[in-house]
Amino acid sequence: MLKFDLMVIGAGSGLDVAAAAAASGMKVAIVEEGPMGGTCLNRGCIPTKILIHSADVIQTIRHAGEFGISAGPISVDFRKVMARARTVDKDAQEIEQNIKKAKNITLFKARGAFTGPKALRVGKEEITAEKIVIAAGTRPAIPPIAGLDKVPHMTSDGALRLEKLPEKLIIIGGGYIACELAHFFGSMGSEIVILQRNVRLLPDEDEEISQKFTELFSKQYDVRLKFTAKSVEKNAGGIVVYGADGASVSGTGLLIATGRTPNSDILAVAKTGVKTDKAGYVETNEFMETSVPGIWALGDIAGKYLFKHSANLEAEYVTLSVVSGHRHPVDYTAMPHAVFSSPQVAGVGATEQELKEKKVDYLAGRYRYADTGMGEAMAEKDGFVKFLADYDGKILGCHIIGPDASTLLHEVLVALKAGHGTIDDIANTVHIHPALSEVVQRGAGSV
């Protein structure tokens, strides 16, 4: 059995811990069967945003007439669009080459599975370490739909590798992955049908935001709400999805976007004594420590926040624990998120429905893009900023729907992280007129 000081399972944000540990002189093993960089670099954030930017460009061209500009017919080279997203393959290869050259690091390029306490089988090798970081992420969840195993379908992984644009794409799911990919394929020219079992798209967002998003998305695509997919079949015309209520939808392609499932089962983490919850996520305390001393978990597999930026944050704290022994609870203050669809959505803090459920007294304020100088210039009719605050003016949540929502949210994040995090911090700050960020200032002032 090969012995190491530290074993890191997963080459996404876990690489940050591995690099720091190796630099400190620890003997480190990295276990990763796929390309380096994890889901974000290879199958998530980066390639999807490359594709979505192409979709955004098309949307801009299609609306050029509103500004007195004639752009002419749009022609899409789908293969070229997809090829741009695959440029990240080179990044993953470069990371792997650098890892292989690095001092104190051994890369095991194979699937790993625990065989006992702190013992992992990787290919033909068995390795062990006193310290272990589990950062093996998640994979697309496949729902129990009758006939799905006999019908060609794809998840977000396969969607990023298509060579041919689907003529009519059926998407099962209504979360951020479904809506981002619907925006991409729909903009490229696919006819889109979204089958969502919930009453709204993006149901985890603030209800007012998700309601507006659903309304706007339904004007662009065929959105079927309260549709529970019961079975699927393939026929001469393509693919048919049948709902629990007897309704059916046909198309030429099928995308499953019904969430993610942790890779703890593949790793057989139970053999280490590490506890998982009912969904399979590794249970950790505020220090990202598992139930077994010397074993940490971070990122998606820990299930706290399924974002790359939260995984990077957790990696900072785990690195400190692993390398120096200093334990600090992870500070998740102002943990944001965004949906890069059309319209764009971003948010931080509590939603209005959460405050109501907890019976928290609050004030709500809203401001429309259209009522600002830049919003008028952009002819933006639907976007708005929503603030939630307590009676002392402390910001409880902020939610934005509209152009550049993911960027506009950041001044709220800085206010929450840096100081009091009050409405006055934003409303009383002089904003450039007529910059788009005025909509945030006025949203705060509306409270």
C-alpha positions as CSV (number, residue, x, y, z in Angstrom):
1,M,0.0,0.0,0.0
2,L,1.3,3.4,-1.0
3,K,1.3,6.0,1.8
4,F,0.9,9.7,1.5
5,D,0.6,12.7,3.9
6,L,-2.5,13.9,2.1
7,M,-4.9,12.4,-0.4
8,V,-7.2,14.7,-2.4
9,I,-10.0,13.0,-4.3
10,G,-11.3,15.2,-7.1
11,A,-9.3,17.7,-9.3
12,G,-11.6,20.7,-9.1
13,S,-11.3,23.0,-6.1
14,G,-9.5,20.2,-4.3
15,L,-6.5,21.2,-6.4
16,D,-6.1,24.3,-4.3
17,V,-5.6,22.2,-1.2
18,A,-3.3,19.8,-3.0
19,A,-1.1,22.6,-4.4
20,A,-0.7,24.4,-1.0
21,A,0.0,21.1,0.8
22,A,2.6,20.1,-1.7
23,A,4.3,23.5,-1.5
24,S,4.5,23.1,2.3
25,G,6.4,19.8,1.8
26,M,3.6,17.3,2.2
27,K,3.6,14.2,0.1
28,V,0.3,14.5,-1.8
29,A,-1.8,12.1,-3.9
30,I,-4.4,13.4,-6.3
31,V,-7.1,11.0,-7.5
32,E,-9.1,12.0,-10.6
33,E,-10.4,9.8,-13.4
34,G,-11.5,12.7,-15.6
35,P,-9.9,15.8,-17.0
36,M,-8.3,18.2,-14.5
37,G,-10.3,21.2,-13.4
38,G,-13.5,19.5,-12.3
39,T,-17.1,20.1,-13.4
40,C,-16.8,23.9,-13.6
41,L,-13.9,23.9,-16.1
42,N,-14.9,20.9,-18.2
43,R,-18.7,20.4,-18.0
44,G,-20.1,23.4,-16.2
45,C,-19.4,27.1,-15.6
46,I,-16.8,27.8,-18.3
47,P,-17.9,25.9,-21.4
48,T,-21.6,26.7,-20.8
49,K,-20.9,30.4,-20.5
50,I,-18.8,30.3,-23.7
51,L,-21.9,28.9,-25.4
52,I,-24.3,31.2,-23.7
53,H,-22.3,34.3,-24.8
54,S,-22.9,33.2,-28.4
55,A,-26.7,33.0,-27.6
56,D,-26.5,36.5,-26.0
57,V,-24.9,37.8,-29.2
58,I,-27.7,36.3,-31.3
59,Q,-30.3,37.9,-29.0
60,T,-28.7,41.3,-29.4
61,I,-28.7,41.0,-33.2
62,R,-32.3,39.9,-33.3
63,H,-33.4,42.9,-31.3
64,A,-31.2,45.3,-33.3
65,G,-34.3,46.6,-35.2
66,E,-35.6,48.2,-32.0
67,F,-32.7,50.6,-32.1
68,G,-33.0,51.5,-35.7
69,I,-30.3,49.0,-36.9
70,S,-30.9,46.5,-39.7
71,A,-28.7,43.5,-39.1
72,G,-30.0,41.2,-41.8
73,P,-30.5,37.4,-41.6
74,I,-28.6,35.5,-39.0
75,S,-26.5,32.4,-40.0
76,V,-25.2,30.1,-37.3
77,D,-22.2,27.8,-37.7
78,F,-23.2,25.4,-34.9
79,R,-20.0,23.3,-35.1
80,K,-17.9,26.5,-34.8
81,V,-19.9,27.6,-31.8
82,M,-19.5,24.3,-30.1
83,A,-15.8,24.2,-31.0
84,R,-15.2,27.4,-29.0
85,A,-16.6,25.6,-25.8
86,R,-14.1,22.8,-26.3
87,T,-11.1,25.1,-26.1
88,V,-11.2,24.5,-22.3
89,D,-9.9,21.0,-23.1
90,K,-6.5,22.6,-23.6
91,D,-6.7,24.2,-20.1
92,A,-7.4,20.8,-18.5
93,Q,-4.5,19.3,-20.3
94,E,-2.1,22.1,-19.2
95,I,-3.2,21.6,-15.6
96,E,-2.5,17.9,-15.9
97,Q,0.9,18.5,-17.4
98,N,1.8,20.9,-14.6
99,I,0.6,18.5,-11.9
100,K,2.8,15.7,-13.3
101,K,5.8,18.1,-13.2
102,A,5.0,19.3,-9.7
103,K,7.2,18.4,-6.7
104,N,5.6,16.2,-4.0
105,I,2.5,15.4,-6.0
106,T,1.5,12.0,-7.5
107,L,-1.5,11.9,-9.9
108,F,-3.6,8.8,-10.0
109,K,-5.7,9.1,-13.2
110,A,-8.3,6.5,-12.5
111,R,-11.6,6.0,-10.5
112,G,-11.1,5.6,-6.8
113,A,-13.2,3.7,-4.3
114,F,-12.6,3.3,-0.5
115,T,-11.9,-0.1,0.7
116,G,-11.7,0.7,4.4
117,P,-10.8,3.5,6.8
118,K,-8.5,5.9,4.9
119,A,-7.7,3.3,2.3
120,L,-8.6,3.8,-1.4
121,R,-8.3,1.5,-4.3
122,V,-7.3,3.3,-7.5
123,G,-6.9,1.1,-10.5
124,K,-4.4,-1.6,-9.4
125,E,-3.0,0.5,-6.6
126,E,-4.2,0.9,-3.0
127,I,-3.2,4.1,-1.3
128,T,-3.6,5.6,2.1
129,A,-3.1,8.9,3.9
130,E,-3.6,10.3,7.4
131,K,-5.3,13.3,5.9
132,I,-8.0,13.0,3.2
133,V,-10.0,15.7,1.3
134,I,-13.1,14.4,-0.5
135,A,-13.9,16.8,-3.3
136,A,-15.3,14.5,-5.9
137,G,-18.4,16.6,-6.8
138,T,-21.7,15.5,-8.3
139,R,-23.0,14.1,-11.5
140,P,-26.3,14.7,-13.4
141,A,-29.3,13.0,-11.7
142,I,-31.3,10.7,-13.9
143,P,-35.0,10.5,-12.8
144,P,-36.9,7.2,-12.7
145,I,-38.8,7.6,-16.0
146,A,-40.1,4.4,-17.7
147,G,-38.4,3.7,-21.0
148,L,-35.6,6.3,-20.5
149,D,-32.9,3.6,-20.6
150,K,-34.1,2.6,-24.1
151,V,-34.4,6.2,-25.6
152,P,-31.5,8.3,-26.7
153,H,-31.1,11.2,-24.3
154,M,-28.4,13.5,-22.9
155,T,-27.6,15.4,-19.8
156,S,-25.7,18.7,-19.5
157,D,-22.5,16.8,-20.0
158,G,-23.5,15.5,-23.5
159,A,-25.2,18.7,-24.4
160,L,-21.8,20.5,-24.4
161,R,-20.4,18.0,-27.0
162,L,-23.2,18.0,-29.6
163,E,-22.2,18.2,-33.3
164,K,-25.6,18.8,-34.6
165,L,-28.3,21.2,-33.5
166,P,-31.5,19.4,-32.4
167,E,-34.5,20.5,-34.5
168,K,-36.9,20.2,-31.6
169,L,-35.4,19.8,-28.1
170,I,-37.5,18.5,-25.2
171,I,-36.0,19.5,-21.8
172,I,-37.2,17.7,-18.7
173,G,-36.5,20.1,-15.7
174,G,-37.0,23.7,-14.9
175,G,-34.0,24.7,-12.8
176,Y,-31.0,26.8,-13.7
177,I,-29.3,24.2,-15.9
178,A,-32.5,23.6,-17.9
179,C,-33.1,27.3,-18.4
180,E,-29.5,28.2,-19.3
181,L,-29.4,25.4,-21.9
182,A,-32.9,26.3,-23.2
183,H,-31.6,29.8,-23.8
184,F,-28.6,28.5,-25.7
185,F,-30.2,25.9,-27.9
186,G,-33.3,28.1,-28.4
187,S,-31.2,31.0,-29.5
188,M,-29.2,28.8,-31.9
189,G,-32.5,27.8,-33.6
190,S,-33.9,24.8,-31.8
191,E,-37.6,24.6,-31.1
192,I,-37.7,24.3,-27.3
193,V,-40.2,22.5,-25.1
194,I,-39.6,22.6,-21.3
195,L,-41.4,20.1,-19.1
196,Q,-41.4,21.4,-15.5
197,R,-43.2,19.5,-12.7
198,N,-43.3,22.6,-10.5
199,V,-45.7,25.6,-10.9
200,R,-42.8,27.9,-11.9
201,L,-39.4,27.8,-13.5
202,L,-36.5,28.5,-11.2
203,P,-38.6,27.6,-8.1
204,D,-35.8,28.2,-5.6
205,E,-35.6,31.9,-6.5
206,D,-37.6,34.6,-4.8
207,E,-41.2,33.8,-5.9
208,E,-41.7,37.2,-7.5
209,I,-38.5,36.8,-9.5
210,S,-39.3,33.2,-10.6
211,Q,-42.9,34.2,-11.5
212,K,-41.6,37.0,-13.8
213,F,-38.9,34.7,-15.3
214,T,-41.5,32.0,-16.0
215,E,-43.8,34.6,-17.7
216,L,-41.0,36.0,-19.9
217,F,-39.5,32.5,-20.7
218,S,-43.0,31.3,-21.7
219,K,-43.2,34.0,-24.3
220,Q,-40.0,32.6,-26.0
221,Y,-40.5,28.9,-25.6
222,D,-43.2,26.2,-25.1
223,V,-43.2,25.9,-21.3
224,R,-45.4,23.1,-19.8
225,L,-45.8,23.6,-16.1
226,K,-47.1,21.0,-13.6
227,F,-45.9,18.4,-16.1
228,T,-44.6,15.2,-14.5
229,A,-42.8,13.0,-17.1
230,K,-44.0,9.4,-16.6
231,S,-42.6,7.6,-19.6
232,V,-40.7,8.1,-22.8
233,E,-40.5,6.1,-26.1
234,K,-38.8,6.4,-29.5
235,N,-40.8,6.1,-32.7
236,A,-40.3,6.9,-36.3
237,G,-40.8,10.6,-35.8
238,G,-38.4,10.9,-32.9
239,I,-38.9,10.9,-29.1
240,V,-42.2,11.1,-27.2
241,V,-42.6,12.0,-23.6
242,Y,-45.8,11.1,-21.8
243,G,-47.0,13.0,-18.7
244,A,-48.7,11.6,-15.7
245,D,-51.9,13.3,-16.8
246,G,-51.9,11.6,-20.2
247,A,-50.5,14.5,-22.2
248,S,-47.6,13.9,-24.6
249,V,-44.9,15.9,-26.2
250,S,-42.8,14.9,-29.2
251,G,-39.4,16.1,-30.3
252,T,-36.1,15.1,-32.0
253,G,-33.9,15.4,-28.9
254,L,-34.2,14.9,-25.2
255,L,-32.3,16.7,-22.5
256,I,-32.5,15.6,-18.8
257,A,-31.8,18.5,-16.5
258,T,-33.4,17.4,-13.2
259,G,-30.6,18.3,-10.8
260,R,-27.4,16.7,-9.5
261,T,-26.5,13.7,-7.4
262,P,-23.3,13.3,-5.2
263,N,-20.6,10.9,-6.2
264,S,-20.3,9.5,-2.6
265,D,-21.8,6.2,-3.8
266,I,-19.2,5.7,-6.5
267,L,-16.5,6.4,-3.9
268,A,-18.0,4.0,-1.4
269,V,-17.4,6.6,1.4
270,A,-19.4,4.5,3.8
271,K,-16.4,2.2,4.1
272,T,-14.5,5.0,5.7
273,G,-17.1,5.6,8.4
274,V,-17.8,9.0,6.9
275,K,-21.5,9.9,7.3
276,T,-23.7,11.0,4.5
277,D,-27.3,12.4,4.5
278,K,-30.3,10.9,2.9
279,A,-29.4,12.4,-0.5
280,G,-25.9,11.1,-0.3
281,Y,-24.1,14.3,0.4
282,V,-21.1,14.0,2.8
283,E,-22.0,15.5,6.2
284,T,-19.6,18.2,7.4
285,N,-19.4,20.6,10.3
286,E,-18.7,24.3,10.1
287,F,-15.0,23.5,9.5
288,M,-15.8,21.1,6.6
289,E,-14.7,18.2,8.8
290,T,-16.5,14.9,8.3
291,S,-17.5,12.4,11.0
292,V,-14.0,10.8,10.7
293,P,-11.0,12.8,12.2
294,G,-8.5,13.7,9.4
295,I,-11.1,13.6,6.6
296,W,-12.6,16.8,5.1
297,A,-15.1,17.3,2.3
298,L,-15.7,20.3,0.2
299,G,-17.5,21.5,-2.9
300,D,-20.6,20.0,-4.4
301,I,-20.2,16.6,-2.6
302,A,-20.6,18.4,0.7
303,G,-23.9,19.8,-0.5
304,K,-23.9,23.2,1.3
305,Y,-23.8,25.3,-1.8
306,L,-23.4,23.8,-5.3
307,F,-21.4,26.7,-6.7
308,K,-17.8,26.9,-7.9
309,H,-17.3,30.1,-5.9
310,S,-18.5,28.4,-2.7
311,A,-16.2,25.4,-3.4
312,N,-13.2,27.7,-3.8
313,L,-14.1,29.4,-0.5
314,E,-14.4,26.1,1.3
315,A,-11.0,25.0,-0.2
316,E,-9.4,28.1,1.4
317,Y,-10.5,27.0,4.9
318,V,-9.7,23.4,4.4
319,T,-6.2,24.3,3.2
320,L,-5.6,26.2,6.4
321,S,-6.7,23.2,8.4
322,V,-4.7,20.7,6.5
323,V,-1.5,22.6,6.1
324,S,-1.3,24.6,9.4
325,G,-3.8,22.9,11.7
326,H,-5.7,26.2,12.2
327,R,-9.5,25.6,12.3
328,H,-11.9,28.4,11.3
329,P,-15.6,28.0,10.5
330,V,-16.3,28.8,6.9
331,D,-17.8,32.3,6.5
332,Y,-20.6,32.0,4.0
333,T,-21.7,35.7,4.5
334,A,-23.2,37.1,1.3
335,M,-23.1,33.8,-0.7
336,P,-24.5,34.8,-4.1
337,H,-25.8,32.9,-7.1
338,A,-26.8,33.7,-10.7
339,V,-28.6,32.1,-13.6
340,F,-27.1,33.0,-17.0
341,S,-30.2,32.7,-19.1
342,S,-32.4,35.3,-20.8
343,P,-33.4,37.2,-18.8
344,Q,-30.5,36.9,-16.4
345,V,-31.2,36.3,-12.7
346,A,-29.1,36.9,-9.6
347,G,-29.7,36.8,-5.9
348,V,-28.2,36.8,-2.4
349,G,-29.8,36.3,1.1
350,A,-33.3,35.4,2.0
351,T,-36.3,35.2,-0.4
352,E,-39.6,36.8,0.5
353,Q,-41.2,33.4,0.9
354,E,-38.5,32.3,3.3
355,L,-39.0,35.4,5.4
356,K,-42.8,34.7,5.5
357,E,-42.2,31.1,6.5
358,K,-40.0,32.1,9.3
359,K,-42.4,34.9,10.3
360,V,-39.7,37.5,10.1
361,D,-40.8,41.2,9.8
362,Y,-39.5,42.8,6.8
363,L,-39.8,45.6,4.2
364,A,-39.7,45.1,0.5
365,G,-38.7,47.6,-2.2
366,R,-38.5,47.3,-6.0
367,Y,-37.2,49.4,-8.8
368,R,-37.6,48.8,-12.6
369,Y,-34.8,49.1,-15.1
370,A,-37.2,51.0,-17.3
371,D,-37.4,53.8,-14.8
372,T,-33.6,54.6,-15.0
373,G,-31.8,56.5,-17.8
374,M,-29.8,53.5,-18.9
375,G,-32.7,51.2,-18.7
376,E,-34.7,53.5,-21.0
377,A,-31.7,53.6,-23.4
378,M,-31.6,49.8,-23.5
379,A,-35.3,49.6,-24.0
380,E,-35.5,47.2,-21.1
381,K,-39.2,46.8,-20.1
382,D,-39.2,43.9,-17.7
383,G,-36.2,43.9,-15.4
384,F,-36.2,45.0,-11.8
385,V,-34.3,44.9,-8.6
386,K,-35.9,43.8,-5.3
387,F,-34.6,44.4,-1.8
388,L,-35.7,42.9,1.4
389,A,-34.7,44.5,4.7
390,D,-35.6,44.6,8.3
391,Y,-37.0,47.7,10.0
392,D,-33.5,48.9,11.0
393,G,-32.5,48.9,7.3
394,K,-30.3,45.8,7.4
395,I,-30.4,44.0,4.0
396,L,-32.0,40.5,4.3
397,G,-31.9,39.7,0.6
398,C,-31.5,41.2,-2.8
399,H,-32.9,39.7,-6.1
400,I,-32.4,40.9,-9.6
401,I,-33.9,39.9,-12.9
402,G,-32.7,41.6,-16.1
403,P,-29.5,42.4,-18.1
404,D,-26.2,42.1,-16.2
405,A,-28.0,41.0,-13.0
406,S,-25.0,38.9,-12.0
407,T,-22.8,41.9,-12.2
408,L,-25.1,44.4,-10.7
409,L,-25.5,42.2,-7.6
410,H,-21.9,42.7,-6.5
411,E,-22.2,46.1,-4.9
412,V,-24.8,44.5,-2.6
413,L,-22.4,41.7,-1.8
414,V,-19.6,44.1,-0.9
415,A,-22.0,46.1,1.4
416,L,-23.0,42.9,3.1
417,K,-19.5,41.5,3.5
418,A,-17.6,44.7,4.3
419,G,-19.7,46.5,7.0
420,H,-23.2,47.1,8.2
421,G,-24.9,45.7,5.1
422,T,-27.7,48.3,5.2
423,I,-30.0,49.8,2.7
424,D,-28.4,53.2,3.4
425,D,-24.9,51.9,2.5
426,I,-26.2,51.5,-1.1
427,A,-28.9,54.2,-1.3
428,N,-26.5,56.9,0.0
429,T,-23.6,56.0,-2.2
430,V,-23.3,58.4,-5.2
431,H,-23.8,56.4,-8.4
432,I,-22.6,57.4,-11.8
433,H,-25.5,58.8,-13.8
434,P,-26.9,57.3,-15.9
435,A,-25.0,54.0,-15.3
436,L,-27.2,50.9,-15.1
437,S,-26.1,50.4,-11.5
438,E,-28.5,53.3,-10.6
439,V,-31.3,50.7,-10.6
440,V,-29.6,49.0,-7.6
441,Q,-29.3,52.3,-5.8
442,R,-32.9,53.3,-6.4
443,G,-34.0,49.8,-5.5
444,A,-32.4,50.2,-2.1
445,G,-33.9,53.7,-1.8
446,S,-37.4,52.3,-2.6
447,V,-37.3,50.4,0.7
